[in-house]
Amino acid sequence: MDIVEVIKQRKSIRAFKPTPVPQEVLSRIAELALRAPSWANTQPWELAIVSGAKLEAIKEAFSTQHGARALPDFPGPEEFPEAYKNRFQNLAAKMSEAAKKGRRGKKAGEWYLQGPRLYGAPAAIYILIDRSFFEQRVGLNVYPVFDCGLLAQNIMLLATDHGLGTIIQAQAVHYPNVLRRMLGLPDSKLVLVGIAIGYPDWEDPINEFRSDREPVDSLVKWYGFD
Ligand SMILES: Cc1cc2nc3c(=O)[nH]c(=O)nc-3n(C[C@H](O)[C@H](O)[C@H](O)COP(=O)(O)O)c2cc1C
């Protein structure tokens, strides 16, 4: 698929078919995605790609934990200045309207377990950062996080090109100690984010809505073009 088409098609998918994603497809996506640029080519990432019974056990553990205080390695924002709050609320409104129509939103409470259950995705790609490169003697080195964002977008675009859907999820890493324990990872591996991946369930209305974007002119300023 043409890159423009891939960028246009990618969107967060919140209902997946249970059909497994072949390991060779995930392997191809990982190999190409890892061509992402990074600070001085430090490649400050590792991937844990999980499927099958192991992932089902993780989903179970996360839905059991759901509601308990999240203790992510990379905490989310506590404050949303007005502009960001408006965008967040706009998304939440669209999502909850679509969830009510969605198959999985029909029973009370069921929708809220979909996030910890990776929206039913049959595979997940967790992005890990070594603690030693993030936590510096003085302060934090944010560049591994930045670089992993580039990797994550590569993964999601390549998945789209393979007819797969994705959603990058902070929720997927709310309990990193659970992930470390279940995946046998040492404490030195920080879990940045998870990407749920699978074949989209296009029958589910939750996948119908598209998130908004601000008008380009409000975000882009031009200099030196006159
Ligand atoms: C770092 C990050 C974490 C996210 N975490 C979640 C999440 O936990 N649950 C969720 O439903 N969406 C999550 N999202 C998806 C965003 O809501 C989504 O990307 C945004 O609304 C734009 O929509 P689009 O991806 O369909 O273009 C996350 C996105 C990013 C970049």
Ligand as a Chemical Component Dictionary entry (heavy atoms), coordinates in Angstrom:
data_LIG
# 
_chem_comp.id                   LIG 
_chem_comp.type                 NON-POLYMER 
_chem_comp.pdbx_formal_charge   0 
_chem_comp.three_letter_code    LIG 
# 
loop_
_chem_comp_atom.comp_id 
_chem_comp_atom.atom_id 
_chem_comp_atom.alt_atom_id 
_chem_comp_atom.type_symbol 
_chem_comp_atom.charge 
_chem_comp_atom.model_Cartn_x 
_chem_comp_atom.model_Cartn_y 
_chem_comp_atom.model_Cartn_z 
_chem_comp_atom.pdbx_ordinal 
LIG C1  C1  C 0 1.034  6.585 24.219 1  
LIG C2  C2  C 0 -0.411 6.292 23.901 2  
LIG C3  C3  C 0 -1.184 5.593 24.810 3  
LIG C4  C4  C 0 -2.518 5.289 24.519 4  
LIG N1  N1  N 0 -3.252 4.554 25.413 5  
LIG C5  C5  C 0 -4.529 4.198 25.101 6  
LIG C6  C6  C 0 -5.280 3.380 26.002 7  
LIG O1  O1  O 0 -4.798 2.966 27.050 8  
LIG N2  N2  N 0 -6.547 3.045 25.658 9  
LIG C7  C7  C 0 -7.127 3.473 24.479 10 
LIG O2  O2  O 0 -8.297 3.141 24.203 11 
LIG N3  N3  N 0 -6.422 4.250 23.608 12 
LIG C8  C8  C 0 -5.146 4.616 23.879 13 
LIG N4  N4  N 0 -4.400 5.364 22.996 14 
LIG C9  C9  C 0 -4.970 5.664 21.670 15 
LIG C10 C10 C 0 -5.396 7.126 21.520 16 
LIG O3  O3  O 0 -6.597 7.348 22.203 17 
LIG C11 C11 C 0 -5.554 7.414 20.013 18 
LIG O4  O4  O 0 -4.313 7.245 19.371 19 
LIG C12 C12 C 0 -6.046 8.831 19.764 20 
LIG O5  O5  O 0 -7.356 8.981 20.256 21 
LIG C13 C13 C 0 -6.043 9.148 18.260 22 
LIG O6  O6  O 0 -6.886 8.251 17.573 23 
LIG P1  P1  P 0 -6.366 7.317 16.400 24 
LIG O7  O7  O 0 -5.251 6.467 16.943 25 
LIG O8  O8  O 0 -7.566 6.489 16.019 26 
LIG O9  O9  O 0 -5.880 8.193 15.287 27 
LIG C14 C14 C 0 -3.087 5.712 23.280 28 
LIG C15 C15 C 0 -2.302 6.436 22.373 29 
LIG C16 C16 C 0 -0.970 6.711 22.675 30 
LIG C17 C17 C 0 -0.136 7.451 21.630 31 
# 
loop_
_chem_comp_bond.comp_id 
_chem_comp_bond.atom_id_1 
_chem_comp_bond.atom_id_2 
_chem_comp_bond.value_order 
_chem_comp_bond.pdbx_ordinal 
LIG C1  C2  SING 1  
LIG C2  C3  SING 2  
LIG C2  C16 DOUB 3  
LIG C3  C4  DOUB 4  
LIG C4  N1  SING 5  
LIG C4  C14 SING 6  
LIG N1  C5  DOUB 7  
LIG C5  C6  SING 8  
LIG C5  C8  SING 9  
LIG C6  O1  DOUB 10 
LIG C6  N2  SING 11 
LIG N2  C7  SING 12 
LIG C7  O2  DOUB 13 
LIG C7  N3  SING 14 
LIG N3  C8  DOUB 15 
LIG C8  N4  SING 16 
LIG N4  C9  SING 17 
LIG N4  C14 SING 18 
LIG C9  C10 SING 19 
LIG C10 O3  SING 20 
LIG C10 C11 SING 21 
LIG C11 O4  SING 22 
LIG C11 C12 SING 23 
LIG C12 O5  SING 24 
LIG C12 C13 SING 25 
LIG C13 O6  SING 26 
LIG O6  P1  SING 27 
LIG P1  O7  DOUB 28 
LIG P1  O8  SING 29 
LIG P1  O9  SING 30 
LIG C14 C15 DOUB 31 
LIG C15 C16 SING 32 
LIG C16 C17 SING 33 
# 
